[in-house]
Amino acid sequence: MNTNKLKEQLKQKKPAIGSFVRMNSISVEILGLTGWDFVIIDAEHGVHTMEDVSNMIRAAKAVGITSIVRVPGTEPNLIQRSLDGGAEGVQIPQITNLKQLKDAVSAARYYPKGNRGACAYSAATGYSTTPFQDHINTSNDEVLVVVHVENAWSADHIEEILDVGGIDVIFCGPWDMSQSLGIPGQVTAPEVVNRIDKVISTCRDRGISTGIFVQQPEQAEIWIKRGVSYLAGSVDVGIYAEASKKFAADMKAYI
């Protein structure tokens, strides 16, 4: 595995921008060609097969953009398959207890840092063209592990979550947090914002990067000032829909 540019950027405390991908490989290529730092291939809310995910990872490599897969659950095999497919990181949603978290984080790295299954014939190893020990060493160092904090339990247990170790980014999910608190969609409610602020503050004190979903570009400034550096800007389908709507309206103005 080559040097993970996104991981290095976050270590240097430089904000990075990415977007969730619900469409396909072409969407990944366009994001890579238009100035984004990373893509989050959304296998949780998207309808992608593993073959789709593999093709999107290849597209990311082709245009030099970092690929993160948001896996559909915390099961270790989902994490392993994404990384064996060549993803440079995984984003793990819906953490509700510490054992679940430990198992998921462990699945992202090989011994002695974790318990990832060993296979020398995957896309991640160049189908055995990379010496497996070299792959183990670089992968353990370079894979980016992003863990969602998107419910009341995880926000209230952020110290214990960080004590697990092996986490590079804590990703705050305002939408799921609002639902967890019984106020779905009220992402700016004090109950939501206060919990997220506490999470960000705790991570900053522990030297862990934080991320968040940004629906509109101007919201980025707010979170960067709070110390967030992993900024997930909208979703490809939303960006496309908004641009398409404006383009159609502009054209109709001449009719």
Secondary structure, DSSP 4 states (H G I P E B T S, - for coil): ----HHHHHHHTT--EEEEEE-S-HHHHHHHHHTT-SEEEEETTTS---HHHHHHHHHHHHHHT-EEEEE-SSS-HHHHHHHHHTT-SEEEE----SHHHHHHHHHTTS-TTT--PPP-SSSGGGTTTTS-HHHHHHHHHHH-EEEEEE-SHHHHHTHHHHHHT---SEEEE-HHHHHHHTT-TT-TTSHHHHHHHHHHHHHHHHHT-EEEEEESSTTHHHHHHHTT--EEEEEEHHHHHHHHHHHHHHHHHTT-
